[in-house]
Each structure stands twice: as structure tokens, then as C-alpha cells.
Amino acid sequence: MRSRDKAAVSALRAALAALENAEAVPVDAGRQGAALEDSPVGAGTTEAVRRELTEHGEAEIVRAEVTERLDAARQLTAPAHAERVARLRAEAAVLTGFLDERDSAA
């Protein structure tokens, strides 16, 4: 990261955000529209335990990020988008590298 590899930084930030979003607790449909006076009060009442992803689940999310970038690169066919396509492919390569390291360690 110290070399300021923008593609790697962008890919890793997006992958971390996707993982964070996947761990988020779904909004409780039963709580929507509840009266303010029925709301819990006090320290920690709004805290919710986040979901824990398995290693396989995390890898699937990263694979989805790779697929998303490669699909977007395939759709950008105009020569004016060549720089964007190169960046998307570089980001996909960074994420694929992490998946390959994970697979070789297993």
C-alpha cells in the first residue's frame, strides 16, 4: 500500500465495504414505524450483534467483487473507456491474488 497502488487500494476498500455490508444486521421489519415512546432507552440499547461470515462466505463475497469488476470491464468497449477498463481489470487481479493466496494456504 505504501507504493500508492491506487487499483489495490480501491479494490481492497470496496471488498472490505462489501464484507462489512454482508455482516450488517438486517433491519427488523417489526420495529419500523414504532412509536418513539416504545423505543428502548439507555446505553447500548441500539447496539446489535453483527453477523459472522464464514471463511467460505467471505471468499464468495470477494469473488462477487471480482466478477462485478470483470463484467463492468467487458461492458466498456469504447476506446474512451480504456483507462477505466485497465483499472477494473487491475482491481480484479488484486482481489484474485488474495483469493489465490487463500486457496493455496488451505
N, CA, C and O atoms as CSV, one atom per row, in Angstrom:
chain,resi,resn,atom,element,x,y,z
A,1,MET,N,N,0.809,-1.197,0.000
A,1,MET,CA,C,0.000,0.000,0.000
A,1,MET,C,C,0.857,1.269,0.000
A,1,MET,O,O,0.429,2.315,-0.487
A,2,ARG,N,N,2.052,1.169,0.542
A,2,ARG,CA,C,2.900,2.345,0.603
A,2,ARG,C,C,3.316,2.827,-0.779
A,2,ARG,O,O,3.676,3.991,-0.955
A,3,SER,N,N,3.266,1.941,-1.748
A,3,SER,CA,C,3.652,2.339,-3.099
A,3,SER,C,C,2.531,3.119,-3.785
A,3,SER,O,O,2.660,3.520,-4.942
A,4,ARG,N,N,1.456,3.324,-3.077
A,4,ARG,CA,C,0.312,4.097,-3.576
A,4,ARG,C,C,-0.297,3.455,-4.816
A,4,ARG,O,O,-0.595,4.136,-5.798
A,5,ASP,N,N,-0.472,2.173,-4.764
A,5,ASP,CA,C,-1.116,1.436,-5.845
A,5,ASP,C,C,-2.620,1.702,-5.756
A,5,ASP,O,O,-3.331,1.074,-4.971
A,6,LYS,N,N,-3.080,2.635,-6.567
A,6,LYS,CA,C,-4.470,3.068,-6.481
A,6,LYS,C,C,-5.460,1.948,-6.770
A,6,LYS,O,O,-6.521,1.885,-6.149
A,7,ALA,N,N,-5.126,1.071,-7.698
A,7,ALA,CA,C,-6.026,-0.033,-8.018
A,7,ALA,C,C,-6.170,-0.968,-6.823
A,7,ALA,O,O,-7.276,-1.412,-6.514
A,8,ALA,N,N,-5.072,-1.269,-6.155
A,8,ALA,CA,C,-5.120,-2.158,-4.990
A,8,ALA,C,C,-5.899,-1.517,-3.853
A,8,ALA,O,O,-6.729,-2.167,-3.217
A,9,VAL,N,N,-5.634,-0.255,-3.599
A,9,VAL,CA,C,-6.337,0.447,-2.521
A,9,VAL,C,C,-7.833,0.482,-2.804
A,9,VAL,O,O,-8.638,0.207,-1.914
A,10,SER,N,N,-8.207,0.812,-4.015
A,10,SER,CA,C,-9.618,0.881,-4.384
A,10,SER,C,C,-10.296,-0.481,-4.268
A,10,SER,O,O,-11.403,-0.585,-3.739
A,11,ALA,N,N,-9.634,-1.519,-4.760
A,11,ALA,CA,C,-10.204,-2.861,-4.712
A,11,ALA,C,C,-10.368,-3.344,-3.279
A,11,ALA,O,O,-11.397,-3.922,-2.930
A,12,LEU,N,N,-9.360,-3.110,-2.453
A,12,LEU,CA,C,-9.427,-3.567,-1.062
A,12,LEU,C,C,-10.467,-2.801,-0.262
A,12,LEU,O,O,-11.171,-3.386,0.561
A,13,ARG,N,N,-10.569,-1.510,-0.495
A,13,ARG,CA,C,-11.605,-0.728,0.203
A,13,ARG,C,C,-12.999,-1.207,-0.175
A,13,ARG,O,O,-13.868,-1.343,0.686
A,14,ALA,N,N,-13.210,-1.460,-1.453
A,14,ALA,CA,C,-14.521,-1.925,-1.906
A,14,ALA,C,C,-14.833,-3.314,-1.345
A,14,ALA,O,O,-15.966,-3.585,-0.947
A,15,ALA,N,N,-13.833,-4.185,-1.315
A,15,ALA,CA,C,-14.049,-5.532,-0.787
A,15,ALA,C,C,-14.349,-5.480,0.710
A,15,ALA,O,O,-15.233,-6.188,1.193
A,16,LEU,N,N,-13.622,-4.650,1.438
A,16,LEU,CA,C,-13.887,-4.509,2.875
A,16,LEU,C,C,-15.281,-3.951,3.124
A,16,LEU,O,O,-15.970,-4.391,4.044
A,17,ALA,N,N,-15.700,-2.990,2.316
A,17,ALA,CA,C,-17.047,-2.439,2.459
A,17,ALA,C,C,-18.106,-3.498,2.166
A,17,ALA,O,O,-19.122,-3.570,2.857
A,18,ALA,N,N,-17.873,-4.315,1.148
A,18,ALA,CA,C,-18.821,-5.380,0.825
A,18,ALA,C,C,-18.907,-6.390,1.964
A,18,ALA,O,O,-19.993,-6.872,2.285
A,19,LEU,N,N,-17.775,-6.709,2.571
A,19,LEU,CA,C,-17.774,-7.633,3.709
A,19,LEU,C,C,-18.498,-7.019,4.909
A,19,LEU,O,O,-19.270,-7.697,5.586
A,20,GLU,N,N,-18.249,-5.748,5.165
A,20,GLU,CA,C,-18.931,-5.066,6.266
A,20,GLU,C,C,-20.445,-5.048,6.037
A,20,GLU,O,O,-21.221,-5.289,6.962
A,21,ASN,N,N,-20.852,-4.766,4.815
A,21,ASN,CA,C,-22.282,-4.747,4.499
A,21,ASN,C,C,-22.909,-6.119,4.664
A,21,ASN,O,O,-24.050,-6.229,5.112
A,22,ALA,N,N,-22.182,-7.161,4.309
A,22,ALA,CA,C,-22.712,-8.518,4.438
A,22,ALA,C,C,-22.857,-8.917,5.902
A,22,ALA,O,O,-23.703,-9.746,6.238
A,23,GLU,N,N,-22.043,-8.337,6.771
A,23,GLU,CA,C,-22.129,-8.648,8.196
A,23,GLU,C,C,-23.183,-7.829,8.920
A,23,GLU,O,O,-23.497,-8.102,10.079
A,24,ALA,N,N,-23.726,-6.834,8.249
A,24,ALA,CA,C,-24.711,-5.967,8.888
A,24,ALA,C,C,-25.983,-6.748,9.234
A,24,ALA,O,O,-26.368,-7.688,8.539
A,25,VAL,N,N,-26.601,-6.339,10.296
A,25,VAL,CA,C,-27.837,-6.970,10.739
A,25,VAL,C,C,-28.980,-6.406,9.904
A,25,VAL,O,O,-29.056,-5.192,9.712
A,26,PRO,N,N,-29.874,-7.263,9.403
A,26,PRO,CA,C,-30.988,-6.740,8.615
A,26,PRO,C,C,-31.914,-5.879,9.477
A,26,PRO,O,O,-32.056,-6.103,10.679
A,27,VAL,N,N,-32.526,-4.911,8.848
A,27,VAL,CA,C,-33.461,-4.039,9.557
A,27,VAL,C,C,-34.649,-4.876,9.988
A,27,VAL,O,O,-35.227,-5.612,9.188
A,28,ASP,N,N,-35.009,-4.758,11.261
A,28,ASP,CA,C,-36.137,-5.506,11.803
A,28,ASP,C,C,-37.433,-4.863,11.320
A,28,ASP,O,O,-37.761,-3.740,11.706
A,29,ALA,N,N,-38.159,-5.575,10.481
A,29,ALA,CA,C,-39.391,-5.033,9.901
A,29,ALA,C,C,-40.421,-4.716,10.970
A,29,ALA,O,O,-41.240,-3.815,10.791
A,30,GLY,N,N,-40.392,-5.430,12.062
A,30,GLY,CA,C,-41.362,-5.200,13.133
A,30,GLY,C,C,-41.128,-3.919,13.884
A,30,GLY,O,O,-42.042,-3.430,14.549
A,31,ARG,N,N,-39.933,-3.349,13.808
A,31,ARG,CA,C,-39.613,-2.138,14.549
A,31,ARG,C,C,-39.894,-0.872,13.756
A,31,ARG,O,O,-39.901,0.217,14.329
A,32,GLN,N,N,-40.121,-0.984,12.476
A,32,GLN,CA,C,-40.357,0.207,11.666
A,32,GLN,C,C,-41.701,0.816,12.034
A,32,GLN,O,O,-42.702,0.115,12.180
A,33,GLY,N,N,-41.701,2.099,12.178
A,33,GLY,CA,C,-42.932,2.806,12.457
A,33,GLY,C,C,-43.361,2.716,13.907
A,33,GLY,O,O,-44.471,3.133,14.237
A,34,ALA,N,N,-42.522,2.186,14.783
A,34,ALA,CA,C,-42.868,2.096,16.200
A,34,ALA,C,C,-42.861,3.491,16.808
A,34,ALA,O,O,-42.122,4.373,16.370
A,35,ALA,N,N,-43.685,3.670,17.810
A,35,ALA,CA,C,-43.775,4.968,18.472
A,35,ALA,C,C,-42.486,5.266,19.218
A,35,ALA,O,O,-41.825,4.359,19.724
A,36,LEU,N,N,-42.139,6.526,19.283
A,36,LEU,CA,C,-40.915,6.944,19.953
A,36,LEU,C,C,-40.915,6.510,21.410
A,36,LEU,O,O,-39.880,6.095,21.930
A,37,GLU,N,N,-42.047,6.598,22.067
A,37,GLU,CA,C,-42.103,6.229,23.485
A,37,GLU,C,C,-41.893,4.727,23.715
A,37,GLU,O,O,-41.612,4.305,24.837
A,38,ASP,N,N,-42.030,3.922,22.658
A,38,ASP,CA,C,-41.784,2.485,22.775
A,38,ASP,C,C,-40.328,2.118,22.482
A,38,ASP,O,O,-39.946,0.951,22.571
A,39,SER,N,N,-39.529,3.111,22.135
A,39,SER,CA,C,-38.120,2.865,21.804
A,39,SER,C,C,-37.327,2.545,23.064
A,39,SER,O,O,-37.593,3.100,24.130
A,40,PRO,N,N,-36.350,1.646,22.938
A,40,PRO,CA,C,-35.504,1.352,24.100
A,40,PRO,C,C,-34.651,2.560,24.445
A,40,PRO,O,O,-34.286,3.346,23.570
A,41,VAL,N,N,-34.338,2.700,25.714
A,41,VAL,CA,C,-33.575,3.851,26.186
A,41,VAL,C,C,-32.397,3.350,27.015
A,41,VAL,O,O,-32.517,2.369,27.749
A,42,GLY,N,N,-31.269,4.024,26.891
A,42,GLY,CA,C,-30.123,3.686,27.722
A,42,GLY,C,C,-28.913,3.326,26.893
A,42,GLY,O,O,-28.989,3.162,25.675
A,43,ALA,N,N,-27.799,3.209,27.582
A,43,ALA,CA,C,-26.533,2.905,26.917
A,43,ALA,C,C,-26.557,1.506,26.319
A,43,ALA,O,O,-26.927,0.538,26.983
A,44,GLY,N,N,-26.163,1.417,25.074
A,44,GLY,CA,C,-26.057,0.116,24.419
A,44,GLY,C,C,-27.350,-0.446,23.872
A,44,GLY,O,O,-27.340,-1.546,23.320
A,45,THR,N,N,-28.451,0.248,23.998
A,45,THR,CA,C,-29.722,-0.309,23.529
A,45,THR,C,C,-29.831,-0.335,22.016
A,45,THR,O,O,-30.640,-1.081,21.464
A,46,THR,N,N,-29.041,0.456,21.352
A,46,THR,CA,C,-29.100,0.457,19.890
A,46,THR,C,C,-28.042,-0.449,19.270
A,46,THR,O,O,-27.970,-0.571,18.048
A,47,GLU,N,N,-27.223,-1.081,20.101
A,47,GLU,CA,C,-26.196,-1.983,19.596
A,47,GLU,C,C,-26.828,-3.293,19.149
A,47,GLU,O,O,-27.746,-3.806,19.789
A,48,ALA,N,N,-26.329,-3.819,18.054
A,48,ALA,CA,C,-26.808,-5.106,17.554
A,48,ALA,C,C,-25.600,-5.960,17.217
A,48,ALA,O,O,-24.602,-5.468,16.691
A,49,VAL,N,N,-25.699,-7.224,17.521
A,49,VAL,CA,C,-24.616,-8.142,17.205
A,49,VAL,C,C,-24.587,-8.333,15.699
A,49,VAL,O,O,-25.609,-8.622,15.078
A,50,ARG,N,N,-23.409,-8.170,15.121
A,50,ARG,CA,C,-23.269,-8.330,13.676
A,50,ARG,C,C,-23.207,-9.804,13.328
A,50,ARG,O,O,-22.810,-10.636,14.144
A,51,ARG,N,N,-23.602,-10.114,12.107
A,51,ARG,CA,C,-23.500,-11.491,11.637
A,51,ARG,C,C,-22.033,-11.837,11.444
A,51,ARG,O,O,-21.222,-10.973,11.110
A,52,GLU,N,N,-21.698,-13.091,11.655
A,52,GLU,CA,C,-20.338,-13.547,11.410
A,52,GLU,C,C,-20.325,-14.373,10.141
A,52,GLU,O,O,-21.072,-15.341,10.001
A,53,LEU,N,N,-19.467,-13.976,9.225
A,53,LEU,CA,C,-19.341,-14.707,7.970
A,53,LEU,C,C,-18.332,-15.836,8.128
A,53,LEU,O,O,-17.349,-15.711,8.859
A,54,THR,N,N,-18.582,-16.911,7.448
A,54,THR,CA,C,-17.603,-17.985,7.408
A,54,THR,C,C,-16.506,-17.601,6.424
A,54,THR,O,O,-16.666,-16.666,5.640
A,55,GLU,N,N,-15.413,-18.311,6.467
A,55,GLU,CA,C,-14.330,-18.039,5.525
A,55,GLU,C,C,-14.812,-18.250,4.089
A,55,GLU,O,O,-14.445,-17.506,3.180
A,56,HIS,N,N,-15.643,-19.282,3.908
A,56,HIS,CA,C,-16.213,-19.544,2.576
A,56,HIS,C,C,-17.114,-18.386,2.149
A,56,HIS,O,O,-17.073,-17.965,0.993
A,57,GLY,N,N,-17.920,-17.874,3.064
A,57,GLY,CA,C,-18.798,-16.748,2.755
A,57,GLY,C,C,-18.028,-15.499,2.379
A,57,GLY,O,O,-18.414,-14.764,1.469
A,58,GLU,N,N,-16.930,-15.265,3.091
A,58,GLU,CA,C,-16.086,-14.115,2.770
A,58,GLU,C,C,-15.484,-14.267,1.378
A,58,GLU,O,O,-15.443,-13.310,0.605
A,59,ALA,N,N,-15.017,-15.477,1.060
A,59,ALA,CA,C,-14.424,-15.719,-0.260
A,59,ALA,C,C,-15.463,-15.522,-1.359
A,59,ALA,O,O,-15.144,-14.996,-2.425
A,60,GLU,N,N,-16.687,-15.936,-1.112
A,60,GLU,CA,C,-17.752,-15.757,-2.109
A,60,GLU,C,C,-18.027,-14.277,-2.367
A,60,GLU,O,O,-18.277,-13.878,-3.504
A,61,ILE,N,N,-17.980,-13.482,-1.333
A,61,ILE,CA,C,-18.209,-12.040,-1.496
A,61,ILE,C,C,-17.072,-11.419,-2.303
A,61,ILE,O,O,-17.313,-10.581,-3.172
A,62,VAL,N,N,-15.850,-11.820,-2.023
A,62,VAL,CA,C,-14.706,-11.291,-2.779
A,62,VAL,C,C,-14.787,-11.758,-4.236
A,62,VAL,O,O,-14.480,-10.991,-5.149
A,63,ARG,N,N,-15.198,-13.010,-4.457
A,63,ARG,CA,C,-15.375,-13.499,-5.835
A,63,ARG,C,C,-16.442,-12.679,-6.564
A,63,ARG,O,O,-16.299,-12.378,-7.750
A,64,ALA,N,N,-17.502,-12.323,-5.854
A,64,ALA,CA,C,-18.551,-11.495,-6.463
A,64,ALA,C,C,-17.999,-10.124,-6.843
A,64,ALA,O,O,-18.375,-9.569,-7.875
A,65,GLU,N,N,-17.115,-9.578,-6.019
A,65,GLU,CA,C,-16.482,-8.297,-6.336
A,65,GLU,C,C,-15.613,-8.425,-7.591
A,65,GLU,O,O,-15.603,-7.529,-8.434
A,66,VAL,N,N,-14.885,-9.537,-7.714
A,66,VAL,CA,C,-14.056,-9.771,-8.904
A,66,VAL,C,C,-14.951,-9.859,-10.135
A,66,VAL,O,O,-14.680,-9.223,-11.154
A,67,THR,N,N,-16.013,-10.644,-10.036
A,67,THR,CA,C,-16.939,-10.812,-11.157
A,67,THR,C,C,-17.565,-9.483,-11.564
A,67,THR,O,O,-17.718,-9.193,-12.750
A,68,GLU,N,N,-17.920,-8.691,-10.580
A,68,GLU,CA,C,-18.527,-7.381,-10.852
A,68,GLU,C,C,-17.563,-6.497,-11.651
A,68,GLU,O,O,-17.976,-5.828,-12.599
A,69,ARG,N,N,-16.305,-6.494,-11.278
A,69,ARG,CA,C,-15.321,-5.669,-11.986
A,69,ARG,C,C,-15.058,-6.178,-13.401
A,69,ARG,O,O,-14.961,-5.392,-14.344
A,70,LEU,N,N,-14.944,-7.488,-13.539
A,70,LEU,CA,C,-14.697,-8.045,-14.873
A,70,LEU,C,C,-15.891,-7.850,-15.799
A,70,LEU,O,O,-15.712,-7.594,-16.989
A,71,ASP,N,N,-17.105,-7.968,-15.270
A,71,ASP,CA,C,-18.303,-7.719,-16.078
A,71,ASP,C,C,-18.372,-6.264,-16.518
A,71,ASP,O,O,-18.698,-5.969,-17.668
A,72,ALA,N,N,-18.062,-5.359,-15.598
A,72,ALA,CA,C,-18.068,-3.938,-15.945
A,72,ALA,C,C,-17.009,-3.643,-17.001
A,72,ALA,O,O,-17.250,-2.855,-17.915
A,73,ALA,N,N,-15.851,-4.264,-16.886
A,73,ALA,CA,C,-14.780,-4.049,-17.875
A,73,ALA,C,C,-15.204,-4.569,-19.243
A,73,ALA,O,O,-14.895,-3.951,-20.262
A,74,ARG,N,N,-15.905,-5.694,-19.277
A,74,ARG,CA,C,-16.370,-6.248,-20.555
A,74,ARG,C,C,-17.404,-5.341,-21.223
A,74,ARG,O,O,-17.471,-5.273,-22.450
A,75,GLN,N,N,-18.199,-4.656,-20.427
A,75,GLN,CA,C,-19.253,-3.800,-20.979
A,75,GLN,C,C,-18.712,-2.482,-21.521
A,75,GLN,O,O,-19.342,-1.865,-22.380
A,76,LEU,N,N,-17.578,-2.051,-21.040
A,76,LEU,CA,C,-16.986,-0.795,-21.501
A,76,LEU,C,C,-16.106,-1.073,-22.711
A,76,LEU,O,O,-14.928,-1.405,-22.575
A,77,THR,N,N,-16.685,-0.935,-23.883
A,77,THR,CA,C,-15.970,-1.290,-25.107
A,77,THR,C,C,-15.398,-0.092,-25.858
A,77,THR,O,O,-14.516,-0.254,-26.702
A,78,ALA,N,N,-15.886,1.095,-25.563
A,78,ALA,CA,C,-15.420,2.283,-26.285
A,78,ALA,C,C,-13.963,2.583,-25.939
A,78,ALA,O,O,-13.544,2.417,-24.793
A,79,PRO,N,N,-13.196,3.023,-26.932
A,79,PRO,CA,C,-11.786,3.359,-26.672
A,79,PRO,C,C,-11.618,4.425,-25.589
A,79,PRO,O,O,-10.589,4.466,-24.915
A,80,ALA,N,N,-12.606,5.270,-25.421
A,80,ALA,CA,C,-12.516,6.317,-24.403
A,80,ALA,C,C,-12.499,5.736,-22.986
A,80,ALA,O,O,-12.092,6.414,-22.042
A,81,HIS,N,N,-12.935,4.502,-22.839
A,81,HIS,CA,C,-13.003,3.869,-21.520
A,81,HIS,C,C,-11.812,2.957,-21.245
A,81,HIS,O,O,-11.829,2.214,-20.263
A,82,ALA,N,N,-10.791,2.994,-22.074
A,82,ALA,CA,C,-9.655,2.078,-21.942
A,82,ALA,C,C,-8.978,2.190,-20.574
A,82,ALA,O,O,-8.592,1.178,-19.988
A,83,GLU,N,N,-8.835,3.399,-20.074
A,83,GLU,CA,C,-8.195,3.588,-18.770
A,83,GLU,C,C,-9.038,2.981,-17.648
A,83,GLU,O,O,-8.510,2.336,-16.743
A,84,ARG,N,N,-10.333,3.191,-17.718
A,84,ARG,CA,C,-11.254,2.622,-16.711
A,84,ARG,C,C,-11.235,1.097,-16.772
A,84,ARG,O,O,-11.235,0.437,-15.733
A,85,VAL,N,N,-11.218,0.537,-17.970
A,85,VAL,CA,C,-11.174,-0.919,-18.146
A,85,VAL,C,C,-9.890,-1.477,-17.538
A,85,VAL,O,O,-9.918,-2.501,-16.855
A,86,ALA,N,N,-8.778,-0.811,-17.782
A,86,ALA,CA,C,-7.499,-1.267,-17.229
A,86,ALA,C,C,-7.527,-1.237,-15.707
A,86,ALA,O,O,-7.012,-2.145,-15.054
A,87,ARG,N,N,-8.131,-0.189,-15.140
A,87,ARG,CA,C,-8.214,-0.083,-13.675
A,87,ARG,C,C,-9.098,-1.182,-13.099
A,87,ARG,O,O,-8.759,-1.785,-12.080
A,88,LEU,N,N,-10.246,-1.448,-13.756
A,88,LEU,CA,C,-11.142,-2.504,-13.282
A,88,LEU,C,C,-10.456,-3.867,-13.334
A,88,LEU,O,O,-10.591,-4.672,-12.413
A,89,ARG,N,N,-9.732,-4.115,-14.400
A,89,ARG,CA,C,-9.017,-5.400,-14.518
A,89,ARG,C,C,-7.898,-5.505,-13.477
A,89,ARG,O,O,-7.657,-6.580,-12.927
A,90,ALA,N,N,-7.219,-4.392,-13.211
A,90,ALA,CA,C,-6.164,-4.395,-12.194
A,90,ALA,C,C,-6.758,-4.662,-10.808
A,90,ALA,O,O,-6.182,-5.407,-10.015
A,91,GLU,N,N,-7.913,-4.050,-10.518
A,91,GLU,CA,C,-8.585,-4.296,-9.238
A,91,GLU,C,C,-8.995,-5.761,-9.117
A,91,GLU,O,O,-8.829,-6.373,-8.062
A,92,ALA,N,N,-9.531,-6.320,-10.203
A,92,ALA,CA,C,-9.928,-7.730,-10.196
A,92,ALA,C,C,-8.714,-8.620,-9.960
A,92,ALA,O,O,-8.805,-9.623,-9.251
A,93,ALA,N,N,-7.582,-8.259,-10.550
A,93,ALA,CA,C,-6.364,-9.051,-10.369
A,93,ALA,C,C,-5.888,-9.010,-8.922
A,93,ALA,O,O,-5.424,-10.021,-8.395
A,94,VAL,N,N,-5.997,-7.858,-8.279
A,94,VAL,CA,C,-5.604,-7.737,-6.871
A,94,VAL,C,C,-6.463,-8.658,-6.011
A,94,VAL,O,O,-5.945,-9.404,-5.180
A,95,LEU,N,N,-7.763,-8.602,-6.213
A,95,LEU,CA,C,-8.669,-9.432,-5.415
A,95,LEU,C,C,-8.481,-10.913,-5.721
A,95,LEU,O,O,-8.554,-11.751,-4.822
A,96,THR,N,N,-8.242,-11.230,-6.975
A,96,THR,CA,C,-7.989,-12.627,-7.356
A,96,THR,C,C,-6.710,-13.124,-6.687
A,96,THR,O,O,-6.625,-14.287,-6.294
A,97,GLY,N,N,-5.723,-12.252,-6.559
A,97,GLY,CA,C,-4.486,-12.617,-5.875
A,97,GLY,C,C,-4.745,-13.006,-4.434
A,97,GLY,O,O,-4.151,-13.963,-3.935
A,98,PHE,N,N,-5.627,-12.276,-3.755
A,98,PHE,CA,C,-5.959,-12.631,-2.380
A,98,PHE,C,C,-6.693,-13.967,-2.321
A,98,PHE,O,O,-6.462,-14.767,-1.414
A,99,LEU,N,N,-7.568,-14.204,-3.277
A,99,LEU,CA,C,-8.282,-15.483,-3.310
A,99,LEU,C,C,-7.304,-16.630,-3.581
A,99,LEU,O,O,-7.414,-17.697,-2.977
A,100,ASP,N,N,-6.353,-16.411,-4.486
A,100,ASP,CA,C,-5.374,-17.448,-4.800
A,100,ASP,C,C,-4.496,-17.765,-3.572
A,100,ASP,O,O,-4.184,-18.925,-3.306
A,101,GLU,N,N,-4.107,-16.719,-2.837
A,101,GLU,CA,C,-3.322,-16.932,-1.618
A,101,GLU,C,C,-4.118,-17.738,-0.602
A,101,GLU,O,O,-3.580,-18.629,0.055
A,102,ARG,N,N,-5.404,-17.419,-0.477
A,102,ARG,CA,C,-6.272,-18.137,0.453
A,102,ARG,C,C,-6.394,-19.599,0.054
A,102,ARG,O,O,-6.313,-20.492,0.897
A,103,ASP,N,N,-6.589,-19.836,-1.240
A,103,ASP,CA,C,-6.763,-21.203,-1.727
A,103,ASP,C,C,-5.476,-22.025,-1.588
A,103,ASP,O,O,-5.528,-23.221,-1.303
A,104,SER,N,N,-4.332,-21.382,-1.788
A,104,SER,CA,C,-3.071,-22.121,-1.688
A,104,SER,C,C,-2.721,-22.401,-0.228
A,104,SER,O,O,-2.019,-23.369,0.065
A,105,ALA,N,N,-3.206,-21.559,0.691
A,105,ALA,CA,C,-2.942,-21.788,2.110
A,105,ALA,C,C,-3.844,-22.870,2.685
A,105,ALA,O,O,-3.527,-23.469,3.713
A,106,ALA,N,N,-4.957,-23.116,2.028
A,106,ALA,CA,C,-5.916,-24.103,2.554
A,106,ALA,C,C,-5.536,-25.518,2.251
A,106,ALA,O,O,-6.250,-26.445,2.632
